[in-house]
Amino acid sequence: MEPDIKTEDDMHVDAAEFQPVEESLSAMQLTQPQGTGLDMRDMPIHELMGIFYQRIFPYKTYYHWLNYDTVPTKSFINREFSFNLPNDVYVRYQSFNSHEELKAELLKELPSKIDIGAVYTIKPKDKKTARPGAFVPVEKELVFDIDMTDYDEIRKCCSGGNVCIKCWQFMTIAIKILDSALRDDFGFKHLLWVYSGRRGVHCWICDERARKLSDEARSAIIAYLSVIKGGAQQAKKVFLPKALHPSLQRSADILRSYFSQIVLEDQDLLNDEEGWRKILQCIPDEETRKTLSDAWNAAPSRTSTDKWTDLVSELNHACGTLKKDVLNYKNQKRADALKNAELEIMFQYTYPRLDENVSTHINHLLKRRVCVPIDPEKCENFDPHEVPTVADLLCELNKYSVKEEGERKLHDYEKTSLKPHIKYFENFVQGIFREVRNKKRASTIWNFNLNGSTRKRRKNTLADEKSTAVTSTKQRRDNAARGSEFEATVGKILTQRGIRVYTRRNSNSDSGVDLMATVSRTQYLLQCKNHKCKNHTGKITAQTVRAVAGTARSEAEGSIMVLVAKARDQDAFTEEYDGLRNGKR
């Protein structure tokens, strides 16, 4: 079947309907032929992408990011991928079971662009076989898109898809403001800021609760963060309340530190009449606007910084004068309107301008070119012109000397300027994995059989264990005796390590008491339980496992970690337990 080639503005071709033309890669050279003088930048795009996908693309890290676990999950298997192919063909509803399948498809199709979509109830590639209503999106990362073209009305240095280091500072402000709001106000932790590869930045919020937000919840977050409202025909687009919300106050502090440099010096927006008329339209008082306009027309050569000083001074003077007329309601209202005028101008010219459609719809596709992550802590040092293109990467790879590798064999991406960006990406994914592991540990109770039978691990809660407690009075007495012996022995182990131990009465426990350990004012619980009066099982609770799973911060905490490690190692712990019980230690 021949592909239905549509225009670039509206191309949606189902993968099931599209049969791509086979392209042979056998003649493709993975390095530049020596002595030919061939420049990688002169190669056709499909050949460049073939080498990139073969040697540089970080498949495993990419897979782990979108899978959110070390084992396959629906977060990857049921996720939609879409490709831009040669001849402006757009293929939707692709899905893969592993990163190997993704790699094979990318090498086969050589897309110039990859779009990442939502996770659906079934595999997107099976969309056509699903019953009506069964194919629906269930989750996707919360994504923010800030596009530089939205700043065209206020930037003078560039326009359209062009970006320079001066106007890129608008992106720096956007990253700082949104990163603070999303972390401090909403408690999100896993934020991946990415240079979009052309003219803006994307923020991928990868926390589990963010991925499961409904469209309504996403819209509510956008509404909370949106300050600039109104179309291109509306002059004044920011209206701040009298008392600023803490989030707005935090944003105002950031804007003040950048406004003068970016708006007054780099963009020089008050240099000509067209620029200052736009700013004066943001002042909600005709008399103040006329006073400033007359003064600037009389001295048009004054710098933007000087004119801004005039504006602030006139606003303060007008506001103070109007406030004195306490009996005139209209003047009091004018004074209130002028109170935030300076700050409203700062917000209108420098506050982030969000693309609402990207953030509010769970099934929105987001494009992924050769994008690189941005560290929000160092975003002011980011230069979009230093981001390599695919051709740049292949030139770097071709020029790399094998002698530079040393003893360790390097990945191909480590031989290019993409290395620090991929390392940052890998560290970001590892941060997600640490949270996933901690969550699993927090919901797990470890059972350790000390009599030599097979160790069992199962997920449960203390409430579940309570429901299976032994009810026989005789059995409970026997269990209590065995539990007390175990507690005393474990207490000796902890005491020998210099850890304060004590018991606590617990009517929900078979033995009636819990063994507690205190380290650095933190209490750790070790609950002991017997099963069926036959085998004694010591159980380290989820609280203890969670507390000691990370790096020990002190020698005492390290000792508890040793105890837990030995408890997981059945033979080692049993040996120490039996030795103390028999008086050998």
C-alpha positions in Angstrom: 0.0 0.0 0.0 1.4 3.4 -0.9 1.6 6.0 1.9 -1.0 8.8 1.9 1.3 11.8 1.9 -0.3 14.9 3.3 0.8 18.4 3.9 3.1 19.3 6.8 0.3 21.2 8.5 -2.0 18.2 9.0 -0.3 14.8 8.6 -1.7 12.0 10.7 -1.1 8.6 9.2 -1.8 5.5 11.3 1.2 3.2 11.6 -1.1 0.2 10.7 -1.9 1.9 7.4 1.5 3.0 6.5 4.1 0.8 4.8 7.4 2.7 4.6 9.7 2.4 1.7 12.8 0.2 2.6 16.0 2.2 2.7 19.3 0.3 2.6 21.9 1.3 5.2 24.5 -1.1 3.9 26.4 1.6 2.0 26.2 4.0 5.0 29.6 4.8 6.5 29.7 5.2 10.2 32.8 7.3 10.0 33.9 9.9 7.5 36.0 8.3 4.7 39.6 9.3 5.2 41.0 11.6 2.4 37.7 12.2 0.7 37.2 15.7 2.1 33.5 14.9 2.8 31.9 17.2 5.3 29.3 15.6 7.6 27.2 18.7 7.2 26.8 17.9 3.5 25.4 14.5 4.0 21.6 13.8 3.5 19.6 14.1 6.7 18.5 10.4 6.6 22.1 9.3 6.5 23.0 11.6 9.4 20.1 10.3 11.5 21.1 6.7 10.7 24.6 7.2 12.2 23.1 9.1 15.2 20.6 6.4 15.9 23.2 3.7 15.5 25.9 5.1 17.6 24.8 8.0 19.9 21.2 7.7 20.8 20.9 6.7 24.6 18.3 3.9 24.2 18.5 2.4 27.6 18.4 5.7 29.5 15.6 6.9 27.3 13.7 3.6 28.0 14.3 3.7 31.7 13.0 7.3 31.8 9.7 6.6 30.1 9.3 3.2 31.8 9.9 4.3 35.4 11.1 0.9 36.5 13.8 -1.7 35.8 11.2 -4.2 34.6 8.8 -3.5 31.6 5.7 -1.5 32.6 2.7 -0.1 30.8 4.3 3.3 31.1 6.5 2.4 28.2 4.7 -0.5 26.5 1.4 1.4 26.2 3.0 4.7 25.3 2.5 6.4 22.0 5.4 7.4 19.8 5.1 9.3 16.6 7.7 9.8 13.9 8.4 12.4 11.2 9.6 10.5 8.2 11.1 11.6 4.9 8.8 13.3 2.4 6.9 15.0 5.3 5.1 11.8 6.3 3.8 11.7 9.9 3.3 8.3 11.5 1.3 8.0 14.7 0.4 5.3 17.3 3.7 3.5 17.4 4.5 1.5 20.5 7.2 -0.9 21.6 7.8 -3.6 24.2 11.5 -2.8 24.8 14.3 -0.4 24.0 15.6 -3.0 21.5 12.3 -2.8 19.5 12.5 1.0 19.6 16.1 0.9 18.3 15.2 -1.5 15.5 12.3 0.7 14.4 14.4 3.9 14.5 17.2 2.4 12.5 14.6 1.2 10.0 12.6 4.4 9.6 15.2 7.0 10.4 12.7 9.7 11.6 13.9 13.2 11.7 11.8 13.9 14.7 10.2 11.8 17.5 7.0 12.8 19.3 6.2 11.4 22.8 2.6 10.9 23.6 0.5 9.6 26.4 0.2 6.2 28.0 -3.0 4.4 26.9 -5.2 1.6 28.2 -3.9 -0.6 25.5 -0.9 -0.6 23.1 -1.3 2.2 20.6 -0.3 -0.1 17.8 -3.4 -2.2 18.6 -5.7 0.8 18.4 -7.6 -0.4 15.4 -8.4 -3.8 16.9 -9.8 -2.3 20.2 -13.5 -2.0 20.8 -14.9 1.5 20.7 -14.1 3.5 23.9 -11.4 1.1 25.0 -8.5 3.2 23.7 -8.2 6.1 26.1 -5.2 8.0 27.6 -4.6 7.3 31.2 -1.4 9.2 32.1 1.4 11.4 30.8 4.0 13.6 32.3 2.9 17.2 33.1 4.7 19.2 30.5 5.2 23.0 30.2 6.3 24.6 26.9 7.8 28.1 26.7 8.3 29.2 23.1 10.5 32.1 22.2 8.1 33.3 19.5 5.6 34.3 22.2 8.1 37.0 23.2 8.3 38.5 19.7 6.2 41.5 20.7 8.8 42.6 23.3 12.1 41.4 22.0 14.0 43.5 19.4 17.1 41.5 18.9 15.5 38.5 17.1 12.1 37.2 15.9 10.5 34.0 14.8 12.7 31.0 15.2 15.9 33.0 15.7 17.4 33.1 19.1 20.4 34.9 20.6 22.0 35.0 24.0 20.2 38.3 24.8 16.7 37.1 24.2 17.5 33.7 25.7 17.5 35.4 29.1 13.7 35.3 28.9 14.0 31.5 29.1 16.4 31.8 32.0 13.7 33.8 33.9 11.0 31.3 32.9 13.1 28.3 34.2 13.8 30.0 37.6 10.3 31.1 38.2 8.5 27.9 37.2 11.1 25.6 38.8 10.6 27.3 42.1 6.8 27.3 41.9 6.5 23.7 40.9 8.8 22.5 43.6 7.8 24.8 46.5 4.1 25.3 45.8 3.2 21.8 44.4 5.9 19.7 45.9 7.1 18.1 42.6 10.6 16.7 42.7 11.5 15.2 39.3 11.6 18.1 36.9 13.5 17.7 33.6 14.2 21.0 31.9 15.0 20.5 28.2 16.2 22.8 25.4 13.6 22.1 22.7 16.3 22.1 20.0 15.1 25.2 18.3 13.5 28.2 20.1 12.4 27.4 23.6 12.4 25.1 26.6 10.2 22.3 27.8 9.7 21.1 31.4 8.8 17.5 32.0 7.4 16.8 35.5 7.9 13.1 36.0 6.5 12.6 39.5 3.9 9.8 39.6 1.1 12.0 40.9 1.9 14.5 38.1 1.7 11.8 35.4 -1.8 10.8 36.7 -3.3 14.2 36.7 -6.6 14.7 34.8 -7.0 17.4 32.2 -9.0 19.4 34.7 -6.2 19.2 37.3 -3.6 20.2 34.7 -5.8 23.2 33.7 -6.0 24.2 37.3 -2.2 24.2 37.7 -1.9 26.3 34.5 -4.4 28.8 35.8 -2.5 29.1 39.1 0.8 29.8 37.2 -0.6 32.0 34.5 -0.2 35.8 35.1 -0.2 37.2 31.6 -3.7 37.0 30.1 -5.1 38.5 26.9 -4.5 38.4 23.2 -2.1 40.4 21.0 -4.6 43.3 20.7 -4.9 43.8 24.5 -2.3 46.4 25.7 -2.4 45.7 29.5 -2.3 41.9 30.2 -1.3 41.8 33.9 -3.6 42.7 36.8 -2.0 42.0 40.2 -4.0 42.0 43.5 -3.2 44.5 46.2 -1.6 41.9 48.4 0.6 39.6 46.5 0.4 35.8 47.0 3.7 34.4 48.2 4.2 32.7 44.9 3.8 36.1 43.1 6.1 37.7 45.6 8.7 35.1 45.0 8.4 35.6 41.2 8.6 39.4 41.7 11.9 39.1 43.5 13.3 37.1 40.6 12.0 39.5 38.0 13.5 42.6 39.7 17.0 41.1 39.5 16.7 40.6 35.7 14.4 43.3 34.5 16.9 46.2 34.1 19.5 44.1 32.3 17.2 42.3 29.9 14.4 44.9 29.1 16.2 48.2 29.6 19.7 47.4 28.4 19.6 44.3 26.2 16.3 45.0 24.5 16.4 48.8 25.1 12.6 49.0 24.9 12.3 52.6 26.0 14.7 53.8 23.3 12.1 54.8 20.7 8.5 56.1 20.8 7.0 52.9 19.7 8.6 51.0 22.6 7.7 53.5 25.3 4.1 53.9 24.1 3.5 50.2 24.6 4.9 50.4 28.2 2.9 53.5 29.0 -0.3 51.8 27.9 0.2 49.4 30.9 -0.2 52.4 33.3 -3.9 52.6 34.4 -4.0 56.4 34.7 -4.3 58.8 31.8 -2.8 61.8 33.6 0.4 59.9 34.5 0.8 58.5 31.0 0.5 62.0 29.5 3.1 63.4 31.9 5.6 60.8 31.1 5.0 60.9 27.3 5.5 64.7 27.2 8.7 64.4 29.2 10.1 61.7 26.9 9.1 63.4 23.7 10.9 66.5 24.9 14.1 64.5 25.5 14.0 61.4 23.3 17.7 60.7 23.4 17.7 59.8 27.1 18.5 56.1 27.8 16.0 53.5 28.6 17.3 53.2 32.1 16.8 57.0 32.7 13.3 56.9 31.3 12.5 53.9 33.6 13.7 56.0 36.5 11.3 58.7 35.4 8.5 56.3 35.3 9.1 54.9 38.7 9.5 58.3 40.2 6.3 59.6 38.6 4.3 56.6 39.7 5.4 57.0 43.3 4.7 60.8 43.2 1.2 60.3 41.7 0.3 57.5 44.1 1.5 59.5 47.1 -0.4 62.6 46.0 -3.6 60.7 45.3 -3.4 58.9 48.7 -3.4 62.1 50.6 -6.9 63.0 49.3 -8.5 60.6 51.7 -12.0 62.0 51.2 -12.0 61.5 47.4 -13.0 57.9 46.6 -12.0 58.2 42.9 -8.5 59.4 43.8 -8.1 56.6 46.3 -9.1 54.1 43.6 -6.6 55.6 41.2 -3.9 55.4 43.8 -4.6 51.7 44.4 -4.4 51.1 40.6 -1.0 52.8 40.4 0.4 51.0 43.4 1.3 47.8 41.5 1.8 49.5 38.1 5.6 49.2 38.1 5.4 45.5 39.1 2.7 44.8 36.6 4.9 46.1 33.8 7.8 43.9 35.0 5.5 40.9 35.0 4.1 41.7 31.5 7.5 42.0 30.0 9.4 39.2 31.7 7.1 36.6 33.3 6.9 33.2 31.6 4.4 32.8 28.7 3.0 29.3 28.8 1.5 27.3 25.9 -1.6 26.1 27.6 -2.5 23.4 25.0 0.7 21.5 25.7 0.0 21.3 29.5 -3.7 20.9 29.8 -4.3 17.9 27.4 -3.0 14.5 28.5 -2.9 13.2 24.9 -0.9 16.1 23.5 2.2 15.0 21.6 5.4 16.8 22.4 8.2 16.9 19.9 11.7 15.5 20.7 14.5 16.6 18.4 18.2 16.5 19.4 17.2 18.1 22.7 19.6 18.5 25.7 18.7 18.9 29.4 19.3 22.1 31.2 20.3 22.3 34.9 18.0 24.8 36.5 20.7 25.7 39.0 23.0 26.8 36.1 20.5 27.9 33.5 21.9 31.4 33.3 25.0 29.9 31.9 23.3 28.0 29.1 24.0 29.1 25.6 21.7 27.6 22.9 24.4 28.3 20.2 26.7 25.8 22.0 24.2 22.9 21.6 25.6 20.6 18.9 23.6 19.6 15.9 23.6 16.0 14.6 26.2 16.9 12.0 28.4 18.5 14.7 28.2 15.3 16.8 29.2 13.1 13.9 32.1 15.4 13.0 33.3 15.2 16.7 32.9 11.4 16.6 34.9 11.2 13.4 37.8 13.3 14.7 38.1 11.5 18.0 41.4 9.6 18.3 41.3 6.1 19.6 44.5 6.8 21.6 42.4 9.2 23.8 40.3 6.5 25.2 42.9 5.1 27.6 42.2 1.8 29.3 38.4 2.0 29.5 36.4 1.7 26.3 34.2 4.7 26.0 30.6 4.9 24.7 30.4 6.8 21.5 28.5 9.7 23.1 31.4 10.1 25.5 33.5 11.1 22.6 31.3 14.1 21.7 30.1 17.3 23.3 26.9 15.5 24.2 28.6 13.7 27.1 27.8 16.1 29.9 24.2 16.4 28.8 23.6 12.6 28.7 25.4 12.3 32.1 22.9 14.8 33.5 20.0 12.9 32.0 21.3 9.6 33.5 21.6 11.2 36.9 18.0 12.5 36.6 16.7 9.0 35.7 18.6 7.6 38.7 16.9 10.0 40.9 13.5 8.7 39.7 14.7 5.1 40.3 15.8 5.9 43.9 12.3 7.1 44.7 10.7 4.0 43.0 13.0 1.7 45.1 12.2 3.6 48.3 8.5 3.4 47.6 8.7 -0.4 47.1 10.7 -0.8 50.3 8.3 1.3 52.3 5.4 -1.0 51.3 7.4 -4.3 51.9 7.8 -6.3 55.1 10.6 -8.7 55.0 10.2 -12.2 56.6 13.4 -13.9 57.8 13.1 -17.5 58.8 15.9 -18.2 61.3 15.5 -22.0 61.4 16.9 -22.8 57.9 13.8 -23.0 55.8 13.5 -21.0 52.6 13.5 -17.2 53.1 10.3 -15.6 51.9 9.7 -12.1 50.8 6.1 -10.8 50.3 4.4 -7.5 50.3 2.0 -6.9 53.2 1.1 -4.5 55.9 1.0 -4.8 59.6 -2.8 -4.7 59.4 -2.8 -7.7 57.1 -0.5 -9.6 59.5 -2.8 -8.8 62.4 -5.7 -10.5 60.6 -3.7 -13.8 60.5 -2.5 -13.7 64.1 -2.7 -16.9 66.0 -5.8 -17.0 68.2 -5.1 -20.0 70.4 -4.2 -19.0 74.0 -1.6 -21.7 74.3 -0.1 -20.8 70.9 0.0 -17.2 71.9 1.9 -18.1 75.1 4.4 -20.2 73.2 4.9 -17.4 70.6 5.4 -14.8 73.4 8.1 -17.0 75.0 9.9 -17.4 71.7 9.4 -13.7 70.8 10.9 -12.6 74.1 14.0 -14.8 73.6 14.5 -13.4 70.1 14.1 -9.8 71.3 16.6 -10.3 74.1 19.1 -11.8 71.7 18.7 -9.1 69.1 18.9 -6.5 71.9 22.3 -7.9 72.8 23.4 -7.6 69.2 22.4 -4.0 69.0 23.8 -3.1 72.5 27.2 -4.5 71.5 27.1 -2.1 68.6 26.5 0.9 71.0 22.9 1.4 70.1 20.3 2.2 72.8 17.6 -0.4 72.9 14.4 -0.8 74.8 11.0 -2.6 74.6 7.6 -1.2 74.1 4.3 -2.8 74.9 2.2 -3.6 71.8 -1.1 -5.4 72.2 -1.2 -6.0 68.4 2.0 -8.1 68.5 2.0 -11.8 69.1 4.7 -11.4 71.7 3.0 -8.4 73.3 6.2 -6.2 73.0 8.2 -4.5 70.3 11.9 -4.0 70.4 12.9 -0.4 69.7 16.3 1.2 68.9 17.1 4.9 69.0 19.8 6.5 66.8 20.2 10.3 66.5 16.8 10.8 68.2 15.1 8.6 65.6 13.3 5.5 66.7 13.7 2.3 64.7 11.2 -0.6 65.2 12.1 -4.2 65.1 8.9 -6.3 65.5 9.2 -10.0 66.2 6.6 -12.6 65.2 6.1 -16.3 65.2 4.3 -18.4 62.6 2.2 -21.5 63.5 4.3 -22.2 66.7 6.8 -24.0 64.6 9.2 -21.6 63.0 10.4 -18.3 64.6 10.6 -15.5 62.1 12.1 -12.1 63.0 10.6 -9.3 60.9 12.2 -6.0 60.2 9.5 -3.5 59.5 9.2 -1.2 56.5 10.2 1.7 58.8 13.5 0.1 59.7 14.3 -0.9 56.1 13.5 2.6 54.8 15.6 4.2 57.5 18.7 2.2 56.9 18.5 1.5 53.2 20.5 4.6 52.2 24.0 5.7 53.1 24.6 5.6 56.8 25.1 9.1 58.3 26.8 7.9 61.5 28.5 4.8 62.9 25.4 3.9 64.9 23.2 4.0 61.8 25.8 2.0 60.0 25.6 -0.6 62.7 21.8 -1.0 62.2 22.5 -1.3 58.5 24.9 -4.2 59.3 22.2 -5.8 61.4 19.7 -5.5 58.6 22.1 -6.8 56.1 22.8 -9.9 58.2 19.1 -10.4 58.8 18.7 -10.5 55.0 21.5 -13.0 54.9 19.8 -15.8 56.7 23.0 -17.9 57.5 25.0 -14.9 58.8 22.3 -13.7 61.1 21.3 -17.2 62.3 25.0 -17.8 63.2 25.2 -14.6 65.3 21.8 -15.3 66.8 22.6 -18.8 67.8 26.0 -17.8 69.1 24.6 -15.2 71.5 21.8 -17.5 72.6 24.2 -20.2 73.5 26.5 -17.9 75.4 29.4 -18.0 72.9 29.6 -14.3 72.7 
